[in-house]
Amino acid sequence: MGKLSTHVLDITRGKPGAGVKLALYAVAEGSKTLLKQAVTNSDGRCDEPLLAGDALKVGKYELVFAAGDYFAAQGVELPQPRFVDEVVIAFGIADATQNYHVPLVVSPWAYSTYRGS
């Protein structure tokens, strides 16, 4: 059975992004359905998979990270409006039997992701 997980890496401080709020949505036919909300732990990860087993289905998803709020809480001086605020990663699950790890590497000025396992 596959699972979906994530973690946040704060490249400004060179540490895990602890306390980042995130939301997972299923996307179908132009509408989004909220599936889960979470906050990253001290290791920048969620305490459990975002989806696992039968809950992980083939389809399109979005992960939305409150990166701007995280950096503001860290005391980082940010412009208004923030350059990086909510980070939306749109991705697809093609095989629900596999593991999908969707990390966020982020600073107040840039972000990146990749597919891990």
Buried (B, 14 or more C-beta within 10 A) or exposed (E): EBBBBBBBBBBEEEBBBBBBBBBBBBBEEEEBEEBBEBEBBEEBBBEEBBBBEEBBEEEBBBBBBBBBBBBBEBEBEBEEEBEBBBBEBEBEBEEBEBBBBBBBBBBBEEBEBEEEE
